[in-house]
Amino acid sequence: MLCSIYKSSKKEGTYLYIPKRDDFSQVPDTLMQMFGKPVFVMLVNLEKRQLALVDVEKVKASLDEQGFFLQLPPPPENLLEQHKQRKAQTKH
């Protein structure tokens, strides 16, 4: 299964996967407005590839069911919370 990957011009770390290059017809207008101008990144064959941050099977299922897959950046690390947890663990 081939798909095209685009990065968002508005949201850092946000990517849109679609089955056909430059065919955004299945992507809701509101999502496209938030995504901004799509910047083509690459064409990939999902059958022969692992993806770094997302499960390939989830991407394929979403492409089949919705016609697109939206990859959001991981949430930012809460360094204060991590510090509190480490401090609490060392007290025991």
C-alpha positions as a Markdown table, in Angstrom:
| # | Residue | x | y | z |
|---|---|---|---|---|
| 1 | Met | 0.0 | 0.0 | 0.0 |
| 2 | Leu | 1.5 | 3.3 | -1.1 |
| 3 | Cys | 0.8 | 6.5 | 0.6 |
| 4 | Ser | 2.0 | 10.1 | 0.5 |
| 5 | Ile | 3.1 | 11.9 | 3.6 |
| 6 | Tyr | 2.8 | 15.7 | 4.1 |
| 7 | Lys | 4.0 | 17.9 | 6.9 |
| 8 | Ser | 2.0 | 20.8 | 8.2 |
| 9 | Ser | 3.1 | 24.3 | 7.5 |
| 10 | Lys | 1.3 | 25.5 | 10.7 |
| 11 | Lys | 1.8 | 22.8 | 13.3 |
| 12 | Glu | 5.3 | 21.5 | 14.0 |
| 13 | Gly | 5.6 | 17.7 | 14.1 |
| 14 | Thr | 2.2 | 17.2 | 12.5 |
| 15 | Tyr | 2.0 | 14.9 | 9.4 |
| 16 | Leu | -0.9 | 13.9 | 7.1 |
| 17 | Tyr | -0.8 | 10.5 | 5.3 |
| 18 | Ile | -3.1 | 10.1 | 2.3 |
| 19 | Pro | -3.4 | 7.2 | -0.2 |
| 20 | Lys | -2.9 | 9.3 | -3.4 |
| 21 | Arg | -0.4 | 12.2 | -3.9 |
| 22 | Asp | -2.1 | 15.6 | -3.8 |
| 23 | Asp | -5.6 | 14.1 | -3.4 |
| 24 | Phe | -7.0 | 15.7 | -0.2 |
| 25 | Ser | -10.6 | 15.1 | -1.1 |
| 26 | Gln | -11.1 | 12.7 | 1.9 |
| 27 | Val | -9.6 | 15.1 | 4.4 |
| 28 | Pro | -12.2 | 17.4 | 6.2 |
| 29 | Asp | -12.0 | 21.1 | 5.3 |
| 30 | Thr | -11.7 | 22.0 | 9.0 |
| 31 | Leu | -8.6 | 19.7 | 9.4 |
| 32 | Met | -7.0 | 21.2 | 6.2 |
| 33 | Gln | -7.5 | 24.7 | 7.6 |
| 34 | Met | -5.8 | 23.8 | 10.9 |
| 35 | Phe | -3.1 | 21.8 | 9.0 |
| 36 | Gly | -2.2 | 24.7 | 6.7 |
| 37 | Lys | -0.5 | 24.3 | 3.3 |
| 38 | Pro | 0.6 | 20.7 | 3.0 |
| 39 | Val | 4.3 | 20.2 | 2.3 |
| 40 | Phe | 5.1 | 17.0 | 0.5 |
| 41 | Val | 7.7 | 14.9 | 2.4 |
| 42 | Met | 7.8 | 11.5 | 0.7 |
| 43 | Leu | 6.0 | 8.6 | -0.9 |
| 44 | Val | 6.2 | 5.3 | 1.1 |
| 45 | Asn | 5.2 | 1.7 | 0.7 |
| 46 | Leu | 3.6 | 0.8 | 4.0 |
| 47 | Glu | 3.9 | -2.9 | 3.3 |
| 48 | Lys | 7.7 | -2.9 | 3.5 |
| 49 | Arg | 8.3 | -0.3 | 6.1 |
| 50 | Gln | 8.2 | 0.5 | 9.8 |
| 51 | Leu | 7.4 | 4.0 | 10.9 |
| 52 | Ala | 9.2 | 5.8 | 13.7 |
| 53 | Leu | 6.4 | 7.2 | 15.8 |
| 54 | Val | 3.2 | 5.4 | 14.7 |
| 55 | Asp | 2.0 | 1.9 | 14.2 |
| 56 | Val | 1.9 | 1.0 | 10.5 |
| 57 | Glu | -1.2 | -1.1 | 11.0 |
| 58 | Lys | -3.1 | 1.9 | 12.5 |
| 59 | Val | -2.0 | 4.1 | 9.6 |
| 60 | Lys | -3.3 | 1.5 | 7.0 |
| 61 | Ala | -6.6 | 1.0 | 8.9 |
| 62 | Ser | -7.2 | 4.7 | 9.0 |
| 63 | Leu | -6.3 | 5.1 | 5.3 |
| 64 | Asp | -8.8 | 2.4 | 4.5 |
| 65 | Glu | -11.6 | 3.6 | 6.8 |
| 66 | Gln | -11.2 | 7.4 | 6.7 |
| 67 | Gly | -9.1 | 8.1 | 3.6 |
| 68 | Phe | -6.3 | 9.8 | 5.7 |
| 69 | Phe | -4.2 | 9.5 | 8.8 |
| 70 | Leu | -3.2 | 12.4 | 11.0 |
| 71 | Gln | 0.0 | 12.0 | 13.0 |
| 72 | Leu | 0.3 | 14.5 | 15.9 |
| 73 | Pro | 3.6 | 15.3 | 17.7 |
| 74 | Pro | 4.1 | 13.5 | 21.0 |
| 75 | Pro | 3.0 | 15.6 | 24.0 |
| 76 | Pro | 5.8 | 17.7 | 25.5 |
| 77 | Glu | 7.6 | 16.2 | 28.5 |
| 78 | Asn | 6.5 | 17.5 | 31.8 |
| 79 | Leu | 9.9 | 17.9 | 33.4 |
| 80 | Leu | 8.6 | 19.2 | 36.7 |
| 81 | Glu | 6.3 | 16.2 | 37.1 |
| 82 | Gln | 9.2 | 13.9 | 36.3 |
| 83 | His | 11.4 | 15.6 | 38.9 |
| 84 | Lys | 8.7 | 15.3 | 41.5 |
| 85 | Gln | 8.3 | 11.6 | 40.8 |
| 86 | Arg | 12.0 | 11.0 | 41.1 |
| 87 | Lys | 12.2 | 12.9 | 44.3 |
| 88 | Ala | 9.3 | 11.0 | 45.8 |
| 89 | Gln | 10.9 | 7.7 | 44.8 |
| 90 | Thr | 14.2 | 8.6 | 46.5 |
| 91 | Lys | 12.5 | 9.4 | 49.8 |
| 92 | His | 11.4 | 5.8 | 50.3 |
